[in-house]
Amino acid sequence: MKKLRIVLLLVTIIAALAAVMLFFKPSKGIPEIIIRDPKTSADCLVSARYHIAMGETDQAIAVLAEGKKLLSSESANEADTASYHRQMKEMYILCAKMLLKKQEYGSALRLAWCIQSDGSEKDFATDSLIAMIISEHACHEAFVKEAEEKLEKIRLEEIFQKAVQAMNSGDFQDAYAMFESLGRYKDSYERLTELDRIIAAVNETTVSGNGLPLDVMSSRINGENVAVISVGHVDTDDGKYHLYAQQPYESGTQGVEVAAVDVSEDQIFIFPLHKDTKDSVLFKKFTVVGTVSGNESALSDSMYILNPEECAEHTCARHDEGLKGIFPDPTCFLNNSLEDLGVEKACYNLPLGLLCDGDGFEYEYNGRKYTFNAEIIAQYDYLVTELNKRDIQVTLVVLNNLTSDKTLIHPDALDGTSANYYAFNTATEAGVEKLAAIAAFLGERYSDIGFGTVDNWIIGNEVNARREWNYLPNIPVDEFAAEYEKAVRIFYTGIRSENANGNIYLCIDQEWGRANSDAVHYGGKAFINSFHKSAESCGDYCWNVTVHPYNFPLFCPTVWSQLNESVSVTHNADSPYVTMKNIDVLTDHFRGEEMLDPKGCVRSILCTEFGYTSLEGEEKQAASVAYAFRQAELNPYIDGLIFGKQTDSVSEIKESNMACGLLDPNGKEKLAYKFYKGIDREGAEEIRKEAAEIIGVDDLDSLMTPGSE
């Protein structure tokens, strides 16, 4: 190992010196005096060269980034732009090698990845740099044992030689295979920050945050394999750590062993994914198990695969344009009503009981055969395709209704209680396997294979209203949310393993900060926080949220004036209700750092069902529609606003005193139709003025609350 490090160091120094000589003529020694306040991209190149010569990598990187910004404002021609990027890339490589020499492995690797993500194609020089960094990092004391096994397969001297030569005869496969096997997240630059996290965890602690000796840091697909990384240490009786794959309902030492490694300070388990076979681990969580003093037990927390989209084969472009949407009438394709309204989004329900109750369509997944209703599939094929033809983005709401086949219903929900929809079955093998098959089927069917594209999938309806819409017996909110989160993750994994661009959403009603009443419902905020806690406990992922921001009470026609609103509809974080008057309460909650997705972004938020009754006058309904759209339009975190009903329902008018359609039962246009049609077109300002007059204010925007900055 010592000889190898000496060779590595010498070759690195020689390569760095040779590269520096490319920039500086020997007769001039130190380059031009540093330009303290560079005004042009050319100034930045001069300044960066000086910093590199002085060993100041951070300053060089910063000034090169500044030069790139200046270049974009200089209207440079194509040749000048290419020249700047070439010189910038060469200096970045020098900086990465200097960081490597200082053993700042994470920083060097991230910089190398920055080079690759700068818009240029992958090349041998950059790949070799990355291999060099990873190979060198493998020599770090935290990875000595792994390095000894793998460095024999890599001829470092040849890699350095090939880095100087052209790629015409180079064989990079072995080095790149090592990079793959170490699981360094080759397709996700943002994830490379975990490299530093792993090193810090090894150096600073041997006990995980869960009080267990090991901590699973990552679980990701790499090609045909899965790489699970854990850190920590405890001696075991057989000198091994065993990795178990477990179903969502399994824990402890349950499950099937998929890999084992020798006891060490850090562990990297590599094993096959086996996608769409009976041995598939795509939907499993992984736990390190070992025997200590004769007792077999879980030594770590558990983690699911974090990047199912890595194995997607049917990824297609999304249709995220526009804000305005609707729940269309079944007869909408018989006329041009959708085109006339100008909606860009549509939402439909998909009860799984309809899909699974019937036959005619056979589907095989993970070695099991399933039968679906061919007629229902044909109807949704037609629906999705027709909407796509009109450039309308499609969102489907996946609902779990009770039919003769109870496989999909959670066993605890089968107690004879009648409900609209039931909790998904994540408690038995048959339930989990069938949910996984349905998710994969839907993700593939409505992607790029000719049956239309579904961009968004909502799992359940107003799930926090436990008694009516996601029935399970009375249990605390943490337990309820944990069961639901298992189902959401199954759909997330299944859909995104086919179409990486499919977005997955959970759904809540407008009861936000109300105290939990376990017998009936949970407050939306408490439910979401519990869901998030459950998701983080086994590896957070990019789940999103939809809300139904109806007025309080539902039959209130005026969004600007609601019942007891000084108490019920406030702009406080714990407002009992969230409507379109105070939707900023919800978006501000999701802007909090603790609620951001794993990429550090605010999660997508859709308002997928809202509406106002016209029984107290069409003007009030129309003004409320204009108010709601303007509120969503000014809030940058709302990605869609979907009106809940195109035409009034006669039964709903009689039973609920609600006439929320844009058309009356005879198909006649209400004033709200005119407002919704024109609210995002030329003339929208006139509609807002008319709405302001109805409300009794000078300017509609004076009532808007787009949220905190």
DOKOLPA-418262 format. One line per field, with one value per residue (C-alpha): residue in three letters; z, x, y. Coordinates in steps of 0.2 Angstrom, whole numbers, plus 5000, padded with zeros to 4 digits. Example, Ala and Ser with C-alpha at 12.3 -4.5 7.8 and 13.67 -1.06 7.14 Angstrom:
BEGIN
res = (ala  ser)
up = (5039  5036)
east = (5062  5068)
north = (4978  4995)
REM end
This chain:
BEGIN
res = (met  lys  lys  leu  arg  ile  val  leu  leu  leu  val  thr  ile  ile  ala  ala  leu  ala  ala  val  met  leu  phe  phe  lys  pro  ser  lys  gly  ile  pro  glu  ile  ile  ile  arg  asp  pro  lys  thr  ser  ala  asp  cys  leu  val  ser  ala  arg  tyr  his  ile  ala  met  gly  glu  thr  asp  gln  ala  ile  ala  val  leu  ala  glu  gly  lys  lys  leu  leu  ser  ser  glu  ser  ala  asn  glu  ala  asp  thr  ala  ser  tyr  his  arg  gln  met  lys  glu  met  tyr  ile  leu  cys  ala  lys  met  leu  leu  lys  lys  gln  glu  tyr  gly  ser  ala  leu  arg  leu  ala  trp  cys  ile  gln  ser  asp  gly  ser  glu  lys  asp  phe  ala  thr  asp  ser  leu  ile  ala  met  ile  ile  ser  glu  his  ala  cys  his  glu  ala  phe  val  lys  glu  ala  glu  glu  lys  leu  glu  lys  ile  arg  leu  glu  glu  ile  phe  gln  lys  ala  val  gln  ala  met  asn  ser  gly  asp  phe  gln  asp  ala  tyr  ala  met  phe  glu  ser  leu  gly  arg  tyr  lys  asp  ser  tyr  glu  arg  leu  thr  glu  leu  asp  arg  ile  ile  ala  ala  val  asn  glu  thr  thr  val  ser  gly  asn  gly  leu  pro  leu  asp  val  met  ser  ser  arg  ile  asn  gly  glu  asn  val  ala  val  ile  ser  val  gly  his  val  asp  thr  asp  asp  gly  lys  tyr  his  leu  tyr  ala  gln  gln  pro  tyr  glu  ser  gly  thr  gln  gly  val  glu  val  ala  ala  val  asp  val  ser  glu  asp  gln  ile  phe  ile  phe  pro  leu  his  lys  asp  thr  lys  asp  ser  val  leu  phe  lys  lys  phe  thr  val  val  gly  thr  val  ser  gly  asn  glu  ser  ala  leu  ser  asp  ser  met  tyr  ile  leu  asn  pro  glu  glu  cys  ala  glu  his  thr  cys  ala  arg  his  asp  glu  gly  leu  lys  gly  ile  phe  pro  asp  pro  thr  cys  phe  leu  asn  asn  ser  leu  glu  asp  leu  gly  val  glu  lys  ala  cys  tyr  asn  leu  pro  leu  gly  leu  leu  cys  asp  gly  asp  gly  phe  glu  tyr  glu  tyr  asn  gly  arg  lys  tyr  thr  phe  asn  ala  glu  ile  ile  ala  gln  tyr  asp  tyr  leu  val  thr  glu  leu  asn  lys  arg  asp  ile  gln  val  thr  leu  val  val  leu  asn  asn  leu  thr  ser  asp  lys  thr  leu  ile  his  pro  asp  ala  leu  asp  gly  thr  ser  ala  asn  tyr  tyr  ala  phe  asn  thr  ala  thr  glu  ala  gly  val  glu  lys  leu  ala  ala  ile  ala  ala  phe  leu  gly  glu  arg  tyr  ser  asp  ile  gly  phe  gly  thr  val  asp  asn  trp  ile  ile  gly  asn  glu  val  asn  ala  arg  arg  glu  trp  asn  tyr  leu  pro  asn  ile  pro  val  asp  glu  phe  ala  ala  glu  tyr  glu  lys  ala  val  arg  ile  phe  tyr  thr  gly  ile  arg  ser  glu  asn  ala  asn  gly  asn  ile  tyr  leu  cys  ile  asp  gln  glu  trp  gly  arg  ala  asn  ser  asp  ala  val  his  tyr  gly  gly  lys  ala  phe  ile  asn  ser  phe  his  lys  ser  ala  glu  ser  cys  gly  asp  tyr  cys  trp  asn  val  thr  val  his  pro  tyr  asn  phe  pro  leu  phe  cys  pro  thr  val  trp  ser  gln  leu  asn  glu  ser  val  ser  val  thr  his  asn  ala  asp  ser  pro  tyr  val  thr  met  lys  asn  ile  asp  val  leu  thr  asp  his  phe  arg  gly  glu  glu  met  leu  asp  pro  lys  gly  cys  val  arg  ser  ile  leu  cys  thr  glu  phe  gly  tyr  thr  ser  leu  glu  gly  glu  glu  lys  gln  ala  ala  ser  val  ala  tyr  ala  phe  arg  gln  ala  glu  leu  asn  pro  tyr  ile  asp  gly  leu  ile  phe  gly  lys  gln  thr  asp  ser  val  ser  glu  ile  lys  glu  ser  asn  met  ala  cys  gly  leu  leu  asp  pro  asn  gly  lys  glu  lys  leu  ala  tyr  lys  phe  tyr  lys  gly  ile  asp  arg  glu  gly  ala  glu  glu  ile  arg  lys  glu  ala  ala  glu  ile  ile  gly  val  asp  asp  leu  asp  ser  leu  met  thr  pro  gly  ser  glu)
up = (5000  5004  4988  4979  4988  4984  4965  4966  4974  4962  4947  4953  4956  4939  4930  4940  4935  4917  4916  4925  4912  4898  4906  4910  4899  4908  4904  4914  4930  4940  4928  4927  4943  4950  4944  4960  4953  4936  4924  4910  4907  4901  4917  4926  4917  4921  4939  4940  4934  4947  4961  4954  4954  4972  4977  4981  4974  4982  4975  4958  4957  4963  4950  4936  4940  4940  4923  4917  4922  4914  4898  4896  4897  4885  4869  4865  4849  4848  4846  4861  4872  4868  4871  4889  4893  4887  4898  4913  4912  4911  4927  4936  4933  4940  4955  4958  4957  4970  4981  4979  4985  5000  5003  5001  4993  4993  4987  4973  4967  4967  4957  4945  4943  4940  4925  4918  4921  4913  4896  4888  4884  4895  4890  4895  4904  4916  4918  4922  4935  4943  4944  4951  4965  4969  4968  4980  4991  4993  5001  5015  5031  5031  5016  5017  5017  5002  4993  4996  4987  4972  4969  4962  4948  4943  4935  4942  4932  4916  4921  4923  4907  4897  4906  4896  4880  4869  4873  4856  4864  4883  4892  4906  4910  4926  4934  4930  4937  4953  4954  4950  4964  4977  4973  4971  4963  4946  4939  4954  4957  4972  4981  4981  4997  5006  5002  5015  5027  5026  5031  5045  5052  5052  5060  5073  5079  5080  5086  5074  5078  5082  5096  5085  5081  5062  5052  5034  5024  5007  4996  4978  4961  4951  4934  4937  4955  4972  4983  5001  5012  5031  5044  5062  5071  5082  5083  5078  5083  5065  5060  5047  5044  5035  5024  5024  5012  5020  5015  5022  5036  5041  5054  5066  5059  5047  5028  5016  5016  5000  5005  5018  5022  5035  5050  5047  5051  5035  5024  5006  5001  4982  4976  4961  4959  4949  4943  4937  4943  4957  4966  4964  4978  4970  4983  4998  5013  5019  5037  5043  5054  5065  5080  5095  5110  5103  5100  5082  5080  5069  5070  5059  5054  5038  5021  5005  4987  4985  4966  4958  4943  4939  4931  4922  4903  4899  4904  4894  4895  4907  4902  4916  4906  4914  4930  4926  4927  4929  4934  4917  4913  4906  4890  4888  4872  4863  4862  4863  4881  4887  4872  4875  4894  4889  4903  4903  4917  4920  4935  4935  4948  4946  4958  4958  4961  4943  4937  4946  4945  4929  4916  4898  4901  4908  4916  4923  4936  4947  4942  4946  4934  4937  4928  4925  4917  4899  4896  4910  4903  4886  4894  4902  4887  4877  4891  4893  4875  4871  4884  4878  4861  4868  4876  4893  4907  4916  4934  4940  4958  4963  4975  4985  4984  4991  4979  4979  4978  4995  4992  4991  5007  5023  5034  5049  5038  5035  5051  5043  5043  5028  5020  5003  5002  5012  5017  5005  5010  5015  5028  5018  5005  4993  4995  4993  4978  4969  4974  4967  4951  4948  4951  4938  4926  4927  4926  4911  4902  4903  4899  4881  4874  4865  4877  4883  4897  4915  4923  4941  4952  4968  4980  4989  4992  5008  5017  5033  5034  5040  5043  5026  5014  5019  5032  5046  5064  5076  5079  5083  5069  5068  5066  5053  5043  5043  5036  5022  5019  5015  5001  4994  4993  4984  4971  4970  4967  4955  4944  4944  4940  4924  4921  4930  4927  4936  4951  4966  4978  4994  4997  5012  5014  5020  5039  5043  5061  5069  5083  5079  5082  5079  5078  5062  5056  5058  5056  5039  5046  5060  5047  5035  5048  5054  5036  5033  5049  5043  5026  5033  5045  5030  5017  5012  4993  4982  4987  4984  4991  4985  4995  4993  4999  5000  5010  5028  5028  5012  5007  5009  4992  4996  4998  5004  5019  5028  5044  5060  5049  5062  5071  5058  5043  5048  5042  5057  5055  5064  5056  5059  5040  5024  5010  4995  5006  5017  5005  5010  5027  5018  5005  5019  5029  5014  5012  5029  5028  5037  5024  5008  4997  4996  4983  4994  4984  4989  4985  4971  4978  4968  4973  4965  4970  4974  4970  4976  4976  4965  4975  4984  4967  4952  4955  4972  4964  4949  4960  4971  4956  4951  4968  4970  4953  4956  4973  4965  4951  4963  4974  4965  4975  4968  4952  4948  4952  4947  4948  4956  4944  4926  4928  4943  4950  4954  4968  4976  4975  4984  4997  5001  4995  4984  4965  4962  4943  4930  4920  4928  4926  4909  4903  4903  4906  4923  4926  4934  4917  4909  4923  4923  4904  4903  4919  4911  4894  4886  4896  4913  4920  4916  4924  4940  4940  4939  4953  4964  4961  4966  4982  4986  4984  4972  4968  4969  4972  4988  4995  4989  5001  4991  5006  5015  5005)
east = (5000  5014  5023  5006  5003  5021  5018  5001  5008  5023  5012  5000  5013  5021  5004  5000  5016  5015  4997  5003  5016  5003  4996  5013  5028  5044  5052  5038  5038  5023  5009  5002  4998  4981  4967  4958  4941  4940  4928  4928  4929  4946  4951  4944  4955  4971  4966  4962  4979  4987  4977  4981  5000  4998  4989  4973  4960  4944  4948  4952  4936  4926  4933  4931  4912  4911  4920  4906  4893  4902  4904  4885  4883  4897  4888  4903  4904  4904  4923  4926  4914  4921  4939  4933  4925  4940  4952  4940  4939  4958  4960  4945  4955  4971  4961  4953  4970  4977  4962  4965  4983  4977  4966  4950  4942  4923  4927  4938  4925  4911  4922  4926  4907  4904  4916  4905  4889  4895  4887  4901  4901  4910  4928  4942  4952  4937  4933  4951  4951  4936  4943  4959  4950  4939  4954  4964  4949  4948  4966  4958  4959  4940  4941  4957  4949  4939  4953  4965  4952  4949  4965  4973  4960  4966  4982  4984  5000  4991  4977  4988  4997  4980  4975  4990  4986  4970  4956  4958  4966  4962  4952  4943  4931  4940  4942  4924  4918  4926  4918  4901  4904  4908  4891  4897  4880  4887  4870  4866  4879  4868  4870  4889  4888  4885  4903  4909  4894  4900  4918  4912  4901  4915  4927  4916  4903  4900  4882  4868  4854  4843  4854  4859  4878  4876  4868  4862  4868  4862  4853  4854  4853  4869  4866  4860  4865  4860  4873  4869  4881  4881  4894  4897  4905  4901  4910  4899  4901  4905  4914  4901  4887  4872  4861  4842  4829  4812  4795  4787  4778  4794  4806  4820  4828  4814  4817  4830  4848  4855  4873  4886  4903  4916  4915  4923  4921  4911  4901  4897  4885  4883  4870  4858  4842  4833  4820  4804  4809  4803  4819  4817  4822  4815  4802  4811  4819  4837  4843  4860  4858  4871  4874  4882  4885  4873  4859  4854  4846  4845  4861  4855  4840  4831  4831  4822  4830  4831  4832  4820  4820  4837  4830  4816  4814  4799  4803  4794  4793  4781  4767  4769  4763  4750  4740  4722  4713  4697  4688  4680  4663  4662  4654  4668  4675  4658  4660  4674  4671  4689  4696  4684  4689  4707  4711  4729  4726  4713  4710  4701  4698  4704  4696  4707  4692  4686  4703  4705  4687  4685  4697  4703  4720  4734  4749  4765  4776  4789  4785  4767  4752  4738  4721  4714  4698  4702  4686  4692  4709  4702  4692  4707  4718  4705  4703  4721  4725  4711  4717  4735  4729  4722  4739  4731  4741  4733  4732  4724  4718  4721  4707  4705  4687  4680  4675  4674  4693  4699  4717  4721  4711  4721  4717  4713  4700  4690  4680  4663  4664  4657  4667  4670  4688  4699  4717  4729  4735  4753  4752  4753  4763  4749  4744  4761  4765  4748  4750  4768  4762  4748  4760  4772  4758  4751  4768  4773  4755  4754  4771  4779  4771  4756  4742  4744  4754  4749  4761  4754  4747  4738  4737  4720  4708  4708  4717  4718  4699  4702  4684  4677  4691  4705  4697  4707  4701  4704  4723  4735  4740  4758  4753  4740  4752  4765  4754  4749  4767  4771  4758  4763  4781  4776  4767  4782  4794  4783  4778  4795  4804  4795  4793  4806  4796  4780  4776  4768  4756  4748  4731  4723  4707  4706  4706  4724  4727  4712  4715  4715  4699  4706  4688  4685  4700  4717  4722  4731  4747  4749  4746  4759  4772  4769  4770  4786  4793  4789  4796  4813  4814  4817  4825  4816  4810  4802  4784  4772  4756  4739  4726  4707  4706  4687  4679  4674  4660  4659  4643  4650  4650  4663  4681  4685  4672  4670  4662  4671  4686  4696  4698  4695  4704  4719  4737  4744  4754  4741  4726  4711  4707  4717  4706  4711  4710  4725  4733  4750  4749  4752  4765  4775  4775  4782  4795  4802  4819  4814  4800  4811  4813  4830  4836  4833  4818  4800  4789  4776  4759  4743  4726  4717  4699  4690  4674  4660  4641  4631  4615  4617  4621  4632  4641  4648  4653  4662  4671  4677  4683  4693  4700  4706  4715  4723  4729  4737  4744  4754  4760  4775  4774  4757  4759  4741  4723  4710  4691  4681  4666  4662  4643  4631  4625  4606  4609  4622  4611  4597  4608  4622  4615  4630  4629  4648  4649  4653  4638  4620  4612  4605  4623  4620  4636  4636  4646  4659  4662  4666  4678  4687  4688  4696  4706  4722  4719  4720  4707  4710  4713  4695  4689  4699  4691  4674  4677  4684  4668  4658  4668  4668  4687  4696  4709  4708  4727  4725  4717  4731  4743  4756  4766  4782  4798)
north = (5000  5012  5009  5012  5028  5035  5031  5039  5055  5056  5053  5066  5079  5076  5077  5093  5101  5096  5104  5120  5122  5122  5138  5147  5151  5146  5163  5173  5163  5168  5174  5192  5201  5196  5207  5211  5216  5207  5215  5203  5184  5186  5195  5180  5168  5178  5180  5161  5157  5167  5159  5141  5146  5151  5135  5145  5133  5140  5157  5150  5141  5156  5168  5155  5154  5173  5173  5161  5173  5188  5178  5176  5195  5199  5192  5181  5172  5153  5152  5163  5154  5137  5144  5150  5134  5124  5134  5134  5115  5113  5124  5115  5099  5106  5112  5095  5087  5100  5096  5078  5080  5089  5074  5084  5069  5075  5093  5085  5073  5086  5098  5084  5081  5099  5098  5084  5093  5109  5105  5096  5077  5065  5063  5052  5066  5070  5051  5047  5062  5055  5037  5044  5053  5038  5026  5038  5040  5021  5022  5033  5024  5023  5012  5002  4985  4988  4996  4981  4970  4982  4991  4975  4976  4994  4998  5015  5018  5014  5025  5040  5036  5035  5052  5060  5051  5052  5040  5031  5015  5018  5005  5014  5000  4993  5010  5014  4998  5002  5018  5010  4996  5010  5017  5035  5041  5043  5051  5063  5077  5083  5066  5067  5078  5061  5056  5069  5064  5046  5050  5062  5048  5035  5047  5054  5041  5023  5023  5028  5041  5026  5020  5005  5002  5004  5017  5014  5030  5026  5012  5015  5007  5006  4998  4980  4980  4989  4997  4999  5009  5008  5015  5011  4996  4982  4965  4950  4931  4926  4942  4946  4959  4952  4962  4957  4962  4965  4968  4984  4974  4965  4971  4965  4949  4945  4944  4936  4938  4946  4951  4949  4958  4956  4967  4984  5003  5005  4993  4992  4979  4975  4963  4961  4971  4957  4969  4961  4944  4933  4938  4957  4968  4984  4987  4980  4989  4984  4981  4975  4960  4951  4940  4947  4936  4923  4935  4938  4956  4971  4981  4996  5006  5001  5010  5008  5011  5029  5030  5018  5030  5024  5008  5017  5012  5022  5040  5053  5072  5081  5093  5106  5121  5132  5133  5131  5114  5105  5089  5086  5080  5062  5070  5083  5075  5076  5095  5108  5113  5110  5119  5134  5135  5134  5122  5115  5101  5088  5076  5060  5046  5028  5016  5001  4990  4994  4989  4973  4967  4959  4951  4951  4959  4948  4956  4947  4956  4949  4931  4933  4934  4946  4949  4966  4973  4975  4986  4998  4999  5004  5018  5025  5023  5033  5046  5050  5050  5062  5074  5073  5077  5093  5097  5094  5087  5072  5068  5052  5049  5031  5026  5009  5004  4988  4974  4956  4954  4961  4958  4977  4981  4982  4968  4979  4989  4973  4974  4977  4996  5005  5018  5027  5021  5010  5009  5000  4983  4985  4971  4955  4948  4946  4964  4972  4962  4966  4985  4984  4976  4989  5003  4996  4993  5010  5018  5009  5010  5028  5033  5032  5016  5024  5025  5043  5050  5053  5065  5065  5051  5055  5041  5042  5056  5067  5054  5063  5061  5043  5038  5042  5042  5030  5019  5010  5008  5021  5023  5037  5048  5042  5024  5029  5040  5026  5013  5026  5031  5012  5013  5029  5023  5007  5018  5030  5015  5006  5021  5030  5013  5014  5033  5043  5059  5053  5064  5055  5065  5062  5071  5081  5091  5109  5104  5110  5114  5107  5095  5077  5067  5050  5043  5053  5063  5070  5088  5090  5098  5084  5071  5078  5080  5062  5056  5065  5058  5040  5043  5050  5035  5023  5036  5051  5053  5066  5064  5079  5085  5090  5099  5103  5121  5123  5137  5135  5129  5120  5129  5146  5155  5169  5165  5183  5181  5165  5159  5165  5168  5178  5161  5148  5154  5164  5167  5158  5142  5132  5140  5127  5128  5131  5139  5149  5164  5158  5145  5153  5144  5128  5134  5142  5126  5117  5130  5126  5118  5102  5099  5101  5086  5077  5088  5104  5109  5114  5099  5101  5108  5105  5112  5098  5101  5117  5126  5138  5136  5148  5145  5162  5171  5168  5184  5178  5161  5170  5183  5168  5159  5174  5177  5159  5159  5175  5169  5153  5163  5175  5160  5153  5136  5131  5121  5118  5124  5111  5116  5102  5101  5106  5104  5105  5089  5088  5076  5087  5102  5093  5083  5096  5113  5114  5120  5121  5118  5131  5125  5123  5106  5110  5114  5133  5144  5153  5169  5159  5150  5167  5172  5155  5155  5172  5173  5168  5176  5193  5203  5195  5212  5217  5201  5205  5222  5215  5203  5217  5227  5212  5210  5228  5233  5244  5231  5212  5211  5220  5204  5193  5184  5175  5170  5175  5178)
REM end
